[in-house]
Structure formats: structure tokens, C-alpha cells
């Protein structure tokens, strides 16, 4: 398997080291100029792991891949990741906790051992955050039929501030509510002000919002202040308002899985039992479109894609109904009790 490799991108090397830690028998060769990588995957092993992520990317960059692999390990995965918890590039730990874990539950990956815990927050450029992710293993995934997202019933959020005045978080909450209150009464935005050692190494603040529907769909949006010493200073009022607007945009896009997790749902549908799975999504993100091409080349699987224009009662963007028959992948390395 050959990848083009950007010289000096420490986060990619860190990602390869992470894959090496959770597998057994992987073979990795990088040529001297660092332009090609030979990767022979080993068995997914799991177990208890710790990893220091590169601060150039968020922990979300590493978690997105772990979410895809964790259910198929030999031993349940429990991993401590250290680095940047919230940045402007990757999905934050908060959003993955609120939106990706419910997606896993839809496929039968649930139980007490499925959790994502934020121990410390770390903002770029210094990082210093820490999260614990644990996930049970499953022999097979169950097929899903998610075709009705339901109506928005409540909005929850988390405004966090580290190494800045705790008042920042309150100002974010007030400005976000000023927009969202016009649409729905059930809004609660928590404030999270971590102090001392739990606040990482760099100052910053941000907001993640999650809208939950009557059918258990979670749609999310988030914004983070500019890293220290980069770009203009962001006012907490502007950040709160802009994040509320992003959430309304995500609700407009709609679907049963939000745009961050489209590819995760499609992967698990592909790996499911040999049965029909259906999911209604909002407009496909460019990442998802590229991901579908990968699914076709790796698994020879094609999705049936039907566009569903929005009717009179349901406002919002046009939806896409994705249907496929799973390849019947089963986790053979799972230890038999």
C-alpha cells in the first residue's frame, strides 16, 4: 500500500506510530526522502495503549480512525491520547463524544465500556490535553435502517475556556442563545472552565453545539478561538453567534447522521451483515464522496444513492438515501470466552 508522504508533517508519522501500537505485526517502511510509505497492516490487537499525538492536529484526527477500527480489535481498546483536544481543523473531542458514539450505538456497539472522557483540555499551539477512549468489541455489526431523522427537540452545548477569564464562556453562551432561543425553548449550554494543570498549555475558548432530534439523531457544529499568536483576536460574542449559525446550517443539511460522521456510518454499513442497510444523509461532504470511492476499491461495494428532494413540510437541503448490502465482515480475532 503506497501513500504520498509530505516531508516534515510530524502528525502523519505520529498517526503511523499509533497504528503500530494498536496492531500486531504491522510492517512499515518509509523511504529516505520520506516521499513513499510501504504499509503492511497487522492484526488489530487493541488492549491498553497510551499515545502522545502531534500538536499540529487535534486528537480528533486520530480518534476518527480509531472509531472505525476499535470494534474489530482482538481485545477491547482502552487508549489514553494526549495533545490538542479542540482546534480549528479536526472535529473536537466534544463533538465526537456527542455525535460519533451514538452512531456506534446504532450498529450495536454499546455498553458501559463505550466512553470518551475528557480529562484535560489542550488548545493549540501548546496542547497538553488528555482524553480516554474505550470501546467494546463486537463479532458482527447489525444492519441499520435510519430513514427518518425526526424533529429537533433540544439543543445542548459546551462552552469552554482555558487559561482565559471564565467570563468568556458565559459571554459565548449568551450570544449563542440570542440566536437559538428564537427557534426552540429547550436549550442548555454548559460552561466548562478548566483550571491549573487541567487547562493544558495554551489559552483559548470555544463552543460546541449539538441538536438532538425526536428519533435520536445528533447534529453538531463547533468553533474555536484562533491559536495564541495566530490571526486576529476573536470576540466571544462573535464566536457564539457564528457557531449558532453553523448549527442552524447543519440542521438545514439534516439527515440521520451529521456531516462529520457520514463516512463512519457508511463504513459500518459496508462491514455489516449480509443484509440491507439504509441511511438518510444530508448533502454528501467532499470527504464522504472520496471515502465512497475508497469503499468501492477496497470492498468492491457500491451504494445505491437516491436523492430525496425536500417536501413542503420538511424544510432544509435535499437529502440522499444511501442503501447497501453489507459484506458480512466478522471479527475473527475476537477472543472467545
Secondary structure, 3 states (H helix, E strand, C coil): CEEECCCCCHHHHHHHHHHHHHEECCEEEECCCCCEEEEECCEECEEEEEEECCCCCEHHHHHHHHHHHHHHCCEEEEEEEEEECECCCCCCHHHHHHHHHHHHHHCCCCCCCCEEEEEECCECCCECEEEEEEECCCCCCCCCEECCCCCEEEEEEEEEEECCCCHHHHHHHHHHHHHHCCCCCCEEEEEEEECHHHHCCCCEEEEEEEEEECCCCEEEEEEECCCCCCCCCCCHHHHHHHHHHHHHHHHHHCECCCHHHHHHHHHHHHHCCCCEEEEEECCCCHHHHHHHHHHHHHHCCCCEEEEECCCCCCCCCCEEEEEEECCCCCCCCCCCC
